[in-house]
Amino acid sequence: MKRAYIIVHGIVQGVFFRHNTKKTALSLGLKGYVKNMPGGTVEVVAEGPEDKIKELIEFCKKGPEGAEVSRVDVEFGEASGEFDCFEVSY
């Protein structure tokens, strides 16, 4: 099990990015959270099988309709097991 810390840059707030990321992560069986950050980015922390995390990263690179992703930063680590589900954090 792996953990990915993902920062998504671009026009990613106000375009249902969090909702669609949660929906995608849940369909992949991942746990963690997604939240808007003060600087206009979206932060995603996801834990689960590495191949499923990579699928989520591919979603983050394009986002939902209306998003304009300019860059995605990813750091991998070991899963902590601290999450029970995947949710939108505020």
PDB file of N, CA, C and O in Angstrom:
ATOM      1  N   MET A   1       0.839  -1.181   0.000  1.00  0.00           N
ATOM      2  CA  MET A   1       0.000   0.000   0.000  1.00  0.00           C
ATOM      3  C   MET A   1       0.886   1.248   0.000  1.00  0.00           C
ATOM      4  O   MET A   1       1.898   1.319   0.697  1.00  0.00           O
ATOM      5  N   LYS A   2       0.478   2.204  -0.789  1.00  0.00           N
ATOM      6  CA  LYS A   2       1.238   3.452  -0.936  1.00  0.00           C
ATOM      7  C   LYS A   2       0.390   4.649  -0.535  1.00  0.00           C
ATOM      8  O   LYS A   2      -0.827   4.559  -0.372  1.00  0.00           O
ATOM      9  N   ARG A   3       1.077   5.767  -0.383  1.00  0.00           N
ATOM     10  CA  ARG A   3       0.423   7.043  -0.108  1.00  0.00           C
ATOM     11  C   ARG A   3       0.962   8.047  -1.115  1.00  0.00           C
ATOM     12  O   ARG A   3       2.164   8.088  -1.379  1.00  0.00           O
ATOM     13  N   ALA A   4       0.067   8.858  -1.678  1.00  0.00           N
ATOM     14  CA  ALA A   4       0.480   9.921  -2.587  1.00  0.00           C
ATOM     15  C   ALA A   4      -0.019  11.246  -2.044  1.00  0.00           C
ATOM     16  O   ALA A   4      -1.171  11.377  -1.632  1.00  0.00           O
ATOM     17  N   TYR A   5       0.865  12.217  -2.053  1.00  0.00           N
ATOM     18  CA  TYR A   5       0.528  13.594  -1.706  1.00  0.00           C
ATOM     19  C   TYR A   5       0.564  14.354  -3.018  1.00  0.00           C
ATOM     20  O   TYR A   5       1.614  14.463  -3.650  1.00  0.00           O
ATOM     21  N   ILE A   6      -0.588  14.882  -3.431  1.00  0.00           N
ATOM     22  CA  ILE A   6      -0.750  15.471  -4.757  1.00  0.00           C
ATOM     23  C   ILE A   6      -1.198  16.917  -4.627  1.00  0.00           C
ATOM     24  O   ILE A   6      -2.136  17.214  -3.888  1.00  0.00           O
ATOM     25  N   ILE A   7      -0.532  17.821  -5.341  1.00  0.00           N
ATOM     26  CA  ILE A   7      -0.966  19.207  -5.426  1.00  0.00           C
ATOM     27  C   ILE A   7      -1.292  19.495  -6.895  1.00  0.00           C
ATOM     28  O   ILE A   7      -0.455  19.305  -7.777  1.00  0.00           O
ATOM     29  N   VAL A   8      -2.518  19.954  -7.141  1.00  0.00           N
ATOM     30  CA  VAL A   8      -2.976  20.232  -8.493  1.00  0.00           C
ATOM     31  C   VAL A   8      -3.049  21.749  -8.681  1.00  0.00           C
ATOM     32  O   VAL A   8      -3.714  22.447  -7.915  1.00  0.00           O
ATOM     33  N   HIS A   9      -2.363  22.247  -9.701  1.00  0.00           N
ATOM     34  CA  HIS A   9      -2.289  23.678 -10.001  1.00  0.00           C
ATOM     35  C   HIS A   9      -3.124  23.997 -11.232  1.00  0.00           C
ATOM     36  O   HIS A   9      -3.335  23.141 -12.091  1.00  0.00           O
ATOM     37  N   GLY A  10      -3.595  25.229 -11.311  1.00  0.00           N
ATOM     38  CA  GLY A  10      -4.339  25.695 -12.476  1.00  0.00           C
ATOM     39  C   GLY A  10      -5.698  26.228 -12.051  1.00  0.00           C
ATOM     40  O   GLY A  10      -5.874  26.685 -10.922  1.00  0.00           O
ATOM     41  N   ILE A  11      -6.652  26.165 -12.966  1.00  0.00           N
ATOM     42  CA  ILE A  11      -8.028  26.543 -12.633  1.00  0.00           C
ATOM     43  C   ILE A  11      -8.706  25.270 -12.153  1.00  0.00           C
ATOM     44  O   ILE A  11      -9.268  24.505 -12.936  1.00  0.00           O
ATOM     45  N   VAL A  12      -8.637  25.066 -10.846  1.00  0.00           N
ATOM     46  CA  VAL A  12      -9.097  23.800 -10.267  1.00  0.00           C
ATOM     47  C   VAL A  12     -10.048  24.005  -9.091  1.00  0.00           C
ATOM     48  O   VAL A  12     -10.459  23.035  -8.453  1.00  0.00           O
ATOM     49  N   GLN A  13     -10.399  25.246  -8.799  1.00  0.00           N
ATOM     50  CA  GLN A  13     -11.393  25.517  -7.765  1.00  0.00           C
ATOM     51  C   GLN A  13     -12.627  26.101  -8.430  1.00  0.00           C
ATOM     52  O   GLN A  13     -12.525  26.875  -9.382  1.00  0.00           O
ATOM     53  N   GLY A  14     -13.791  25.726  -7.925  1.00  0.00           N
ATOM     54  CA  GLY A  14     -15.035  26.216  -8.496  1.00  0.00           C
ATOM     55  C   GLY A  14     -15.464  25.486  -9.755  1.00  0.00           C
ATOM     56  O   GLY A  14     -16.332  25.968 -10.483  1.00  0.00           O
ATOM     57  N   VAL A  15     -14.864  24.322 -10.025  1.00  0.00           N
ATOM     58  CA  VAL A  15     -15.193  23.546 -11.225  1.00  0.00           C
ATOM     59  C   VAL A  15     -15.539  22.087 -10.869  1.00  0.00           C
ATOM     60  O   VAL A  15     -15.413  21.188 -11.700  1.00  0.00           O
ATOM     61  N   PHE A  16     -15.972  21.875  -9.626  1.00  0.00           N
ATOM     62  CA  PHE A  16     -16.345  20.541  -9.122  1.00  0.00           C
ATOM     63  C   PHE A  16     -15.177  19.571  -9.095  1.00  0.00           C
ATOM     64  O   PHE A  16     -15.369  18.360  -9.201  1.00  0.00           O
ATOM     65  N   PHE A  17     -13.956  20.101  -8.951  1.00  0.00           N
ATOM     66  CA  PHE A  17     -12.763  19.251  -8.920  1.00  0.00           C
ATOM     67  C   PHE A  17     -12.803  18.320  -7.706  1.00  0.00           C
ATOM     68  O   PHE A  17     -12.553  17.122  -7.836  1.00  0.00           O
ATOM     69  N   ARG A  18     -13.117  18.867  -6.527  1.00  0.00           N
ATOM     70  CA  ARG A  18     -13.135  18.033  -5.313  1.00  0.00           C
ATOM     71  C   ARG A  18     -14.174  16.924  -5.425  1.00  0.00           C
ATOM     72  O   ARG A  18     -13.882  15.767  -5.122  1.00  0.00           O
ATOM     73  N   HIS A  19     -15.367  17.264  -5.851  1.00  0.00           N
ATOM     74  CA  HIS A  19     -16.444  16.271  -5.963  1.00  0.00           C
ATOM     75  C   HIS A  19     -16.045  15.137  -6.906  1.00  0.00           C
ATOM     76  O   HIS A  19     -16.207  13.961  -6.582  1.00  0.00           O
ATOM     77  N   ASN A  20     -15.528  15.502  -8.063  1.00  0.00           N
ATOM     78  CA  ASN A  20     -15.149  14.489  -9.050  1.00  0.00           C
ATOM     79  C   ASN A  20     -13.929  13.682  -8.620  1.00  0.00           C
ATOM     80  O   ASN A  20     -13.821  12.501  -8.949  1.00  0.00           O
ATOM     81  N   THR A  21     -13.017  14.303  -7.892  1.00  0.00           N
ATOM     82  CA  THR A  21     -11.862  13.565  -7.366  1.00  0.00           C
ATOM     83  C   THR A  21     -12.329  12.540  -6.346  1.00  0.00           C
ATOM     84  O   THR A  21     -11.871  11.397  -6.358  1.00  0.00           O
ATOM     85  N   LYS A  22     -13.239  12.942  -5.461  1.00  0.00           N
ATOM     86  CA  LYS A  22     -13.782  12.001  -4.465  1.00  0.00           C
ATOM     87  C   LYS A  22     -14.468  10.833  -5.166  1.00  0.00           C
ATOM     88  O   LYS A  22     -14.239   9.675  -4.815  1.00  0.00           O
ATOM     89  N   LYS A  23     -15.305  11.130  -6.150  1.00  0.00           N
ATOM     90  CA  LYS A  23     -16.020  10.093  -6.880  1.00  0.00           C
ATOM     91  C   LYS A  23     -15.044   9.119  -7.548  1.00  0.00           C
ATOM     92  O   LYS A  23     -15.243   7.905  -7.505  1.00  0.00           O
ATOM     93  N   THR A  24     -14.000   9.656  -8.159  1.00  0.00           N
ATOM     94  CA  THR A  24     -12.997   8.822  -8.827  1.00  0.00           C
ATOM     95  C   THR A  24     -12.236   7.978  -7.811  1.00  0.00           C
ATOM     96  O   THR A  24     -12.038   6.780  -8.016  1.00  0.00           O
ATOM     97  N   ALA A  25     -11.807   8.607  -6.713  1.00  0.00           N
ATOM     98  CA  ALA A  25     -11.044   7.880  -5.684  1.00  0.00           C
ATOM     99  C   ALA A  25     -11.877   6.753  -5.073  1.00  0.00           C
ATOM    100  O   ALA A  25     -11.363   5.657  -4.850  1.00  0.00           O
ATOM    101  N   LEU A  26     -13.145   7.011  -4.804  1.00  0.00           N
ATOM    102  CA  LEU A  26     -14.007   5.971  -4.238  1.00  0.00           C
ATOM    103  C   LEU A  26     -14.191   4.823  -5.215  1.00  0.00           C
ATOM    104  O   LEU A  26     -14.213   3.660  -4.812  1.00  0.00           O
ATOM    105  N   SER A  27     -14.323   5.138  -6.496  1.00  0.00           N
ATOM    106  CA  SER A  27     -14.487   4.070  -7.496  1.00  0.00           C
ATOM    107  C   SER A  27     -13.232   3.212  -7.609  1.00  0.00           C
ATOM    108  O   SER A  27     -13.299   2.052  -8.015  1.00  0.00           O
ATOM    109  N   LEU A  28     -12.074   3.798  -7.245  1.00  0.00           N
ATOM    110  CA  LEU A  28     -10.801   3.071  -7.286  1.00  0.00           C
ATOM    111  C   LEU A  28     -10.488   2.376  -5.963  1.00  0.00           C
ATOM    112  O   LEU A  28      -9.487   1.667  -5.859  1.00  0.00           O
ATOM    113  N   GLY A  29     -11.336   2.574  -4.953  1.00  0.00           N
ATOM    114  CA  GLY A  29     -11.118   1.949  -3.646  1.00  0.00           C
ATOM    115  C   GLY A  29     -10.048   2.621  -2.810  1.00  0.00           C
ATOM    116  O   GLY A  29      -9.465   1.991  -1.927  1.00  0.00           O
ATOM    117  N   LEU A  30      -9.781   3.898  -3.077  1.00  0.00           N
ATOM    118  CA  LEU A  30      -8.744   4.623  -2.337  1.00  0.00           C
ATOM    119  C   LEU A  30      -9.323   5.312  -1.105  1.00  0.00           C
ATOM    120  O   LEU A  30     -10.526   5.554  -1.012  1.00  0.00           O
ATOM    121  N   LYS A  31      -8.443   5.618  -0.174  1.00  0.00           N
ATOM    122  CA  LYS A  31      -8.818   6.336   1.043  1.00  0.00           C
ATOM    123  C   LYS A  31      -7.975   7.594   1.146  1.00  0.00           C
ATOM    124  O   LYS A  31      -6.848   7.640   0.653  1.00  0.00           O
ATOM    125  N   GLY A  32      -8.533   8.625   1.795  1.00  0.00           N
ATOM    126  CA  GLY A  32      -7.795   9.864   1.969  1.00  0.00           C
ATOM    127  C   GLY A  32      -8.725  11.048   1.903  1.00  0.00           C
ATOM    128  O   GLY A  32      -9.860  10.982   2.375  1.00  0.00           O
ATOM    129  N   TYR A  33      -8.246  12.149   1.312  1.00  0.00           N
ATOM    130  CA  TYR A  33      -9.072  13.347   1.220  1.00  0.00           C
ATOM    131  C   TYR A  33      -8.629  14.235   0.066  1.00  0.00           C
ATOM    132  O   TYR A  33      -7.545  14.076  -0.495  1.00  0.00           O
ATOM    133  N   VAL A  34      -9.516  15.186  -0.270  1.00  0.00           N
ATOM    134  CA  VAL A  34      -9.224  16.229  -1.244  1.00  0.00           C
ATOM    135  C   VAL A  34      -9.722  17.531  -0.645  1.00  0.00           C
ATOM    136  O   VAL A  34     -10.794  17.570  -0.041  1.00  0.00           O
ATOM    137  N   LYS A  35      -8.936  18.617  -0.811  1.00  0.00           N
ATOM    138  CA  LYS A  35      -9.399  19.905  -0.298  1.00  0.00           C
ATOM    139  C   LYS A  35      -8.791  21.061  -1.080  1.00  0.00           C
ATOM    140  O   LYS A  35      -7.696  20.962  -1.632  1.00  0.00           O
ATOM    141  N   ASN A  36      -9.545  22.167  -1.107  1.00  0.00           N
ATOM    142  CA  ASN A  36      -9.049  23.399  -1.707  1.00  0.00           C
ATOM    143  C   ASN A  36      -8.039  24.032  -0.767  1.00  0.00           C
ATOM    144  O   ASN A  36      -8.197  23.990   0.453  1.00  0.00           O
ATOM    145  N   MET A  37      -6.998  24.620  -1.347  1.00  0.00           N
ATOM    146  CA  MET A  37      -5.981  25.301  -0.568  1.00  0.00           C
ATOM    147  C   MET A  37      -6.092  26.807  -0.800  1.00  0.00           C
ATOM    148  O   MET A  37      -6.574  27.233  -1.850  1.00  0.00           O
ATOM    149  N   PRO A  38      -5.652  27.619   0.169  1.00  0.00           N
ATOM    150  CA  PRO A  38      -5.792  29.072   0.054  1.00  0.00           C
ATOM    151  C   PRO A  38      -5.166  29.681  -1.204  1.00  0.00           C
ATOM    152  O   PRO A  38      -5.672  30.688  -1.700  1.00  0.00           O
ATOM    153  N   GLY A  39      -4.107  29.117  -1.724  1.00  0.00           N
ATOM    154  CA  GLY A  39      -3.429  29.685  -2.891  1.00  0.00           C
ATOM    155  C   GLY A  39      -4.080  29.361  -4.224  1.00  0.00           C
ATOM    156  O   GLY A  39      -3.570  29.764  -5.270  1.00  0.00           O
ATOM    157  N   GLY A  40      -5.208  28.635  -4.209  1.00  0.00           N
ATOM    158  CA  GLY A  40      -5.893  28.302  -5.451  1.00  0.00           C
ATOM    159  C   GLY A  40      -5.614  26.907  -5.966  1.00  0.00           C
ATOM    160  O   GLY A  40      -6.148  26.515  -7.004  1.00  0.00           O
ATOM    161  N   THR A  41      -4.786  26.148  -5.263  1.00  0.00           N
ATOM    162  CA  THR A  41      -4.507  24.769  -5.665  1.00  0.00           C
ATOM    163  C   THR A  41      -5.486  23.823  -4.973  1.00  0.00           C
ATOM    164  O   THR A  41      -6.261  24.228  -4.107  1.00  0.00           O
ATOM    165  N   VAL A  42      -5.431  22.562  -5.375  1.00  0.00           N
ATOM    166  CA  VAL A  42      -6.185  21.506  -4.717  1.00  0.00           C
ATOM    167  C   VAL A  42      -5.180  20.489  -4.191  1.00  0.00           C
ATOM    168  O   VAL A  42      -4.274  20.067  -4.910  1.00  0.00           O
ATOM    169  N   GLU A  43      -5.349  20.101  -2.930  1.00  0.00           N
ATOM    170  CA  GLU A  43      -4.490  19.102  -2.292  1.00  0.00           C
ATOM    171  C   GLU A  43      -5.241  17.778  -2.232  1.00  0.00           C
ATOM    172  O   GLU A  43      -6.410  17.728  -1.852  1.00  0.00           O
ATOM    173  N   VAL A  44      -4.551  16.712  -2.612  1.00  0.00           N
ATOM    174  CA  VAL A  44      -5.121  15.369  -2.550  1.00  0.00           C
ATOM    175  C   VAL A  44      -4.139  14.478  -1.800  1.00  0.00           C
ATOM    176  O   VAL A  44      -2.948  14.459  -2.110  1.00  0.00           O
ATOM    177  N   VAL A  45      -4.638  13.749  -0.824  1.00  0.00           N
ATOM    178  CA  VAL A  45      -3.848  12.711  -0.167  1.00  0.00           C
ATOM    179  C   VAL A  45      -4.611  11.418  -0.366  1.00  0.00           C
ATOM    180  O   VAL A  45      -5.767  11.302   0.041  1.00  0.00           O
ATOM    181  N   ALA A  46      -3.969  10.450  -0.988  1.00  0.00           N
ATOM    182  CA  ALA A  46      -4.632   9.186  -1.300  1.00  0.00           C
ATOM    183  C   ALA A  46      -3.761   8.011  -0.875  1.00  0.00           C
ATOM    184  O   ALA A  46      -2.543   8.017  -1.050  1.00  0.00           O
ATOM    185  N   GLU A  47      -4.426   7.001  -0.309  1.00  0.00           N
ATOM    186  CA  GLU A  47      -3.741   5.775   0.076  1.00  0.00           C
ATOM    187  C   GLU A  47      -4.432   4.580  -0.550  1.00  0.00           C
ATOM    188  O   GLU A  47      -5.658   4.525  -0.641  1.00  0.00           O
ATOM    189  N   GLY A  48      -3.615   3.616  -0.982  1.00  0.00           N
ATOM    190  CA  GLY A  48      -4.137   2.400  -1.572  1.00  0.00           C
ATOM    191  C   GLY A  48      -3.089   1.763  -2.461  1.00  0.00           C
ATOM    192  O   GLY A  48      -1.910   2.108  -2.382  1.00  0.00           O
ATOM    193  N   PRO A  49      -3.513   0.829  -3.313  1.00  0.00           N
ATOM    194  CA  PRO A  49      -2.572   0.177  -4.228  1.00  0.00           C
ATOM    195  C   PRO A  49      -1.972   1.201  -5.197  1.00  0.00           C
ATOM    196  O   PRO A  49      -2.665   2.101  -5.672  1.00  0.00           O
ATOM    197  N   GLU A  50      -0.688   1.053  -5.480  1.00  0.00           N
ATOM    198  CA  GLU A  50       0.016   2.032  -6.322  1.00  0.00           C
ATOM    199  C   GLU A  50      -0.622   2.192  -7.694  1.00  0.00           C
ATOM    200  O   GLU A  50      -0.703   3.310  -8.204  1.00  0.00           O
ATOM    201  N   ASP A  51      -1.076   1.106  -8.300  1.00  0.00           N
ATOM    202  CA  ASP A  51      -1.680   1.220  -9.634  1.00  0.00           C
ATOM    203  C   ASP A  51      -2.966   2.043  -9.603  1.00  0.00           C
ATOM    204  O   ASP A  51      -3.253   2.781 -10.546  1.00  0.00           O
ATOM    205  N   LYS A  52      -3.740   1.922  -8.526  1.00  0.00           N
ATOM    206  CA  LYS A  52      -4.977   2.694  -8.387  1.00  0.00           C
ATOM    207  C   LYS A  52      -4.663   4.172  -8.121  1.00  0.00           C
ATOM    208  O   LYS A  52      -5.363   5.055  -8.616  1.00  0.00           O
ATOM    209  N   ILE A  53      -3.624   4.435  -7.350  1.00  0.00           N
ATOM    210  CA  ILE A  53      -3.211   5.819  -7.105  1.00  0.00           C
ATOM    211  C   ILE A  53      -2.772   6.464  -8.419  1.00  0.00           C
ATOM    212  O   ILE A  53      -3.077   7.628  -8.680  1.00  0.00           O
ATOM    213  N   LYS A  54      -2.060   5.707  -9.237  1.00  0.00           N
ATOM    214  CA  LYS A  54      -1.626   6.251 -10.532  1.00  0.00           C
ATOM    215  C   LYS A  54      -2.815   6.588 -11.423  1.00  0.00           C
ATOM    216  O   LYS A  54      -2.760   7.554 -12.184  1.00  0.00           O
ATOM    217  N   GLU A  55      -3.890   5.807 -11.340  1.00  0.00           N
ATOM    218  CA  GLU A  55      -5.104   6.132 -12.093  1.00  0.00           C
ATOM    219  C   GLU A  55      -5.707   7.445 -11.596  1.00  0.00           C
ATOM    220  O   GLU A  55      -6.173   8.256 -12.395  1.00  0.00           O
ATOM    221  N   LEU A  56      -5.700   7.654 -10.279  1.00  0.00           N
ATOM    222  CA  LEU A  56      -6.203   8.908  -9.718  1.00  0.00           C
ATOM    223  C   LEU A  56      -5.343  10.084 -10.166  1.00  0.00           C
ATOM    224  O   LEU A  56      -5.867  11.156 -10.469  1.00  0.00           O
ATOM    225  N   ILE A  57      -4.032   9.891 -10.210  1.00  0.00           N
ATOM    226  CA  ILE A  57      -3.128  10.951 -10.672  1.00  0.00           C
ATOM    227  C   ILE A  57      -3.446  11.309 -12.125  1.00  0.00           C
ATOM    228  O   ILE A  57      -3.440  12.486 -12.487  1.00  0.00           O
ATOM    229  N   GLU A  58      -3.721  10.315 -12.951  1.00  0.00           N
ATOM    230  CA  GLU A  58      -4.084  10.588 -14.349  1.00  0.00           C
ATOM    231  C   GLU A  58      -5.363  11.417 -14.419  1.00  0.00           C
ATOM    232  O   GLU A  58      -5.469  12.321 -15.248  1.00  0.00           O
ATOM    233  N   PHE A  59      -6.338  11.116 -13.554  1.00  0.00           N
ATOM    234  CA  PHE A  59      -7.543  11.944 -13.502  1.00  0.00           C
ATOM    235  C   PHE A  59      -7.179  13.377 -13.108  1.00  0.00           C
ATOM    236  O   PHE A  59      -7.671  14.332 -13.710  1.00  0.00           O
ATOM    237  N   CYS A  60      -6.323  13.526 -12.103  1.00  0.00           N
ATOM    238  CA  CYS A  60      -5.943  14.857 -11.623  1.00  0.00           C
ATOM    239  C   CYS A  60      -5.241  15.684 -12.695  1.00  0.00           C
ATOM    240  O   CYS A  60      -5.318  16.913 -12.675  1.00  0.00           O
ATOM    241  N   LYS A  61      -4.565  15.031 -13.621  1.00  0.00           N
ATOM    242  CA  LYS A  61      -3.852  15.752 -14.682  1.00  0.00           C
ATOM    243  C   LYS A  61      -4.801  16.435 -15.660  1.00  0.00           C
ATOM    244  O   LYS A  61      -4.416  17.390 -16.335  1.00  0.00           O
ATOM    245  N   LYS A  62      -6.037  15.950 -15.740  1.00  0.00           N
ATOM    246  CA  LYS A  62      -7.002  16.588 -16.637  1.00  0.00           C
ATOM    247  C   LYS A  62      -8.162  17.201 -15.867  1.00  0.00           C
ATOM    248  O   LYS A  62      -8.663  18.257 -16.254  1.00  0.00           O
ATOM    249  N   GLY A  63      -8.600  16.564 -14.787  1.00  0.00           N
ATOM    250  CA  GLY A  63      -9.695  17.072 -13.983  1.00  0.00           C
ATOM    251  C   GLY A  63     -11.028  16.974 -14.699  1.00  0.00           C
ATOM    252  O   GLY A  63     -11.108  16.423 -15.796  1.00  0.00           O
ATOM    253  N   PRO A  64     -12.084  17.509 -14.080  1.00  0.00           N
ATOM    254  CA  PRO A  64     -13.404  17.481 -14.701  1.00  0.00           C
ATOM    255  C   PRO A  64     -13.525  18.565 -15.768  1.00  0.00           C
ATOM    256  O   PRO A  64     -12.642  19.410 -15.915  1.00  0.00           O
ATOM    257  N   GLU A  65     -14.616  18.529 -16.499  1.00  0.00           N
ATOM    258  CA  GLU A  65     -14.881  19.564 -17.501  1.00  0.00           C
ATOM    259  C   GLU A  65     -14.890  20.923 -16.809  1.00  0.00           C
ATOM    260  O   GLU A  65     -15.487  21.079 -15.744  1.00  0.00           O
ATOM    261  N   GLY A  66     -14.238  21.888 -17.406  1.00  0.00           N
ATOM    262  CA  GLY A  66     -14.154  23.224 -16.811  1.00  0.00           C
ATOM    263  C   GLY A  66     -12.838  23.483 -16.098  1.00  0.00           C
ATOM    264  O   GLY A  66     -12.458  24.636 -15.892  1.00  0.00           O
ATOM    265  N   ALA A  67     -12.140  22.420 -15.720  1.00  0.00           N
ATOM    266  CA  ALA A  67     -10.833  22.580 -15.075  1.00  0.00           C
ATOM    267  C   ALA A  67      -9.762  22.804 -16.139  1.00  0.00           C
ATOM    268  O   ALA A  67      -9.855  22.298 -17.257  1.00  0.00           O
ATOM    269  N   GLU A  68      -8.753  23.570 -15.765  1.00  0.00           N
ATOM    270  CA  GLU A  68      -7.582  23.754 -16.618  1.00  0.00           C
ATOM    271  C   GLU A  68      -6.350  23.495 -15.758  1.00  0.00           C
ATOM    272  O   GLU A  68      -5.826  24.397 -15.105  1.00  0.00           O
ATOM    273  N   VAL A  69      -5.906  22.259 -15.773  1.00  0.00           N
ATOM    274  CA  VAL A  69      -4.770  21.846 -14.945  1.00  0.00           C
ATOM    275  C   VAL A  69      -3.478  22.262 -15.633  1.00  0.00           C
ATOM    276  O   VAL A  69      -3.236  21.911 -16.788  1.00  0.00           O
ATOM    277  N   SER A  70      -2.648  23.016 -14.911  1.00  0.00           N
ATOM    278  CA  SER A  70      -1.376  23.450 -15.478  1.00  0.00           C
ATOM    279  C   SER A  70      -0.208  22.586 -14.993  1.00  0.00           C
ATOM    280  O   SER A  70       0.800  22.458 -15.688  1.00  0.00           O
ATOM    281  N   ARG A  71      -0.342  21.997 -13.809  1.00  0.00           N
ATOM    282  CA  ARG A  71       0.758  21.200 -13.259  1.00  0.00           C
ATOM    283  C   ARG A  71       0.219  20.322 -12.130  1.00  0.00           C
ATOM    284  O   ARG A  71      -0.699  20.717 -11.411  1.00  0.00           O
ATOM    285  N   VAL A  72       0.797  19.131 -11.981  1.00  0.00           N
ATOM    286  CA  VAL A  72       0.466  18.229 -10.878  1.00  0.00           C
ATOM    287  C   VAL A  72       1.767  17.790 -10.230  1.00  0.00           C
ATOM    288  O   VAL A  72       2.619  17.179 -10.875  1.00  0.00           O
ATOM    289  N   ASP A  73       1.914  18.104  -8.954  1.00  0.00           N
ATOM    290  CA  ASP A  73       3.091  17.680  -8.184  1.00  0.00           C
ATOM    291  C   ASP A  73       2.708  16.468  -7.351  1.00  0.00           C
ATOM    292  O   ASP A  73       1.657  16.468  -6.710  1.00  0.00           O
ATOM    293  N   VAL A  74       3.548  15.427  -7.349  1.00  0.00           N
ATOM    294  CA  VAL A  74       3.251  14.196  -6.628  1.00  0.00           C
ATOM    295  C   VAL A  74       4.457  13.756  -5.813  1.00  0.00           C
ATOM    296  O   VAL A  74       5.587  13.754  -6.303  1.00  0.00           O
ATOM    297  N   GLU A  75       4.203  13.387  -4.573  1.00  0.00           N
ATOM    298  CA  GLU A  75       5.220  12.752  -3.726  1.00  0.00           C
ATOM    299  C   GLU A  75       4.637  11.444  -3.224  1.00  0.00           C
ATOM    300  O   GLU A  75       3.505  11.409  -2.741  1.00  0.00           O
ATOM    301  N   PHE A  76       5.413  10.359  -3.337  1.00  0.00           N
ATOM    302  CA  PHE A  76       4.969   9.053  -2.855  1.00  0.00           C
ATOM    303  C   PHE A  76       5.620   8.726  -1.518  1.00  0.00           C
ATOM    304  O   PHE A  76       6.741   9.148  -1.231  1.00  0.00           O
ATOM    305  N   GLY A  77       4.898   7.972  -0.715  1.00  0.00           N
ATOM    306  CA  GLY A  77       5.417   7.483   0.554  1.00  0.00           C
ATOM    307  C   GLY A  77       4.691   6.197   0.909  1.00  0.00           C
ATOM    308  O   GLY A  77       3.946   5.640   0.103  1.00  0.00           O
ATOM    309  N   GLU A  78       4.921   5.743   2.119  1.00  0.00           N
ATOM    310  CA  GLU A  78       4.237   4.546   2.604  1.00  0.00           C
ATOM    311  C   GLU A  78       2.902   4.933   3.217  1.00  0.00           C
ATOM    312  O   GLU A  78       2.787   5.982   3.851  1.00  0.00           O
ATOM    313  N   ALA A  79       1.897   4.092   3.031  1.00  0.00           N
ATOM    314  CA  ALA A  79       0.567   4.349   3.587  1.00  0.00           C
ATOM    315  C   ALA A  79       0.622   4.338   5.107  1.00  0.00           C
ATOM    316  O   ALA A  79       1.337   3.533   5.706  1.00  0.00           O
ATOM    317  N   SER A  80      -0.136   5.235   5.728  1.00  0.00           N
ATOM    318  CA  SER A  80      -0.196   5.309   7.192  1.00  0.00           C
ATOM    319  C   SER A  80      -1.382   4.537   7.745  1.00  0.00           C
ATOM    320  O   SER A  80      -1.389   4.166   8.919  1.00  0.00           O
ATOM    321  N   GLY A  81      -2.392   4.290   6.905  1.00  0.00           N
ATOM    322  CA  GLY A  81      -3.585   3.590   7.355  1.00  0.00           C
ATOM    323  C   GLY A  81      -4.503   4.445   8.221  1.00  0.00           C
ATOM    324  O   GLY A  81      -5.382   3.913   8.899  1.00  0.00           O
ATOM    325  N   GLU A  82      -4.309   5.759   8.207  1.00  0.00           N
ATOM    326  CA  GLU A  82      -5.076   6.637   9.088  1.00  0.00           C
ATOM    327  C   GLU A  82      -6.480   6.970   8.583  1.00  0.00           C
ATOM    328  O   GLU A  82      -7.288   7.512   9.337  1.00  0.00           O
ATOM    329  N   PHE A  83      -6.782   6.655   7.329  1.00  0.00           N
ATOM    330  CA  PHE A  83      -8.070   7.039   6.750  1.00  0.00           C
ATOM    331  C   PHE A  83      -9.035   5.865   6.695  1.00  0.00           C
ATOM    332  O   PHE A  83      -8.637   4.728   6.442  1.00  0.00           O
ATOM    333  N   ASP A  84     -10.317   6.159   6.938  1.00  0.00           N
ATOM    334  CA  ASP A  84     -11.364   5.140   6.868  1.00  0.00           C
ATOM    335  C   ASP A  84     -12.090   5.157   5.530  1.00  0.00           C
ATOM    336  O   ASP A  84     -12.690   4.161   5.127  1.00  0.00           O
ATOM    337  N   CYS A  85     -12.033   6.301   4.840  1.00  0.00           N
ATOM    338  CA  CYS A  85     -12.737   6.463   3.571  1.00  0.00           C
ATOM    339  C   CYS A  85     -12.041   7.579   2.785  1.00  0.00           C
ATOM    340  O   CYS A  85     -10.954   8.023   3.154  1.00  0.00           O
ATOM    341  N   PHE A  86     -12.668   8.020   1.714  1.00  0.00           N
ATOM    342  CA  PHE A  86     -12.139   9.163   0.965  1.00  0.00           C
ATOM    343  C   PHE A  86     -13.189  10.254   1.055  1.00  0.00           C
ATOM    344  O   PHE A  86     -14.360  10.016   0.760  1.00  0.00           O
ATOM    345  N   GLU A  87     -12.778  11.449   1.460  1.00  0.00           N
ATOM    346  CA  GLU A  87     -13.753  12.514   1.665  1.00  0.00           C
ATOM    347  C   GLU A  87     -13.226  13.874   1.236  1.00  0.00           C
ATOM    348  O   GLU A  87     -12.025  14.068   1.049  1.00  0.00           O
ATOM    349  N   VAL A  88     -14.148  14.803   1.087  1.00  0.00           N
ATOM    350  CA  VAL A  88     -13.801  16.194   0.840  1.00  0.00           C
ATOM    351  C   VAL A  88     -13.525  16.830   2.199  1.00  0.00           C
ATOM    352  O   VAL A  88     -14.360  16.761   3.100  1.00  0.00           O
ATOM    353  N   SER A  89     -12.373  17.438   2.344  1.00  0.00           N
ATOM    354  CA  SER A  89     -11.996  18.092   3.592  1.00  0.00           C
ATOM    355  C   SER A  89     -12.128  19.600   3.404  1.00  0.00           C
ATOM    356  O   SER A  89     -11.878  20.124   2.319  1.00  0.00           O
ATOM    357  N   TYR A  90     -12.521  20.288   4.470  1.00  0.00           N
ATOM    358  CA  TYR A  90     -12.710  21.743   4.419  1.00  0.00           C
ATOM    359  C   TYR A  90     -11.790  22.451   5.393  1.00  0.00           C
ATOM    360  O   TYR A  90     -11.813  23.678   5.483  1.00  0.00           O
TER     361      TYR A  90
END
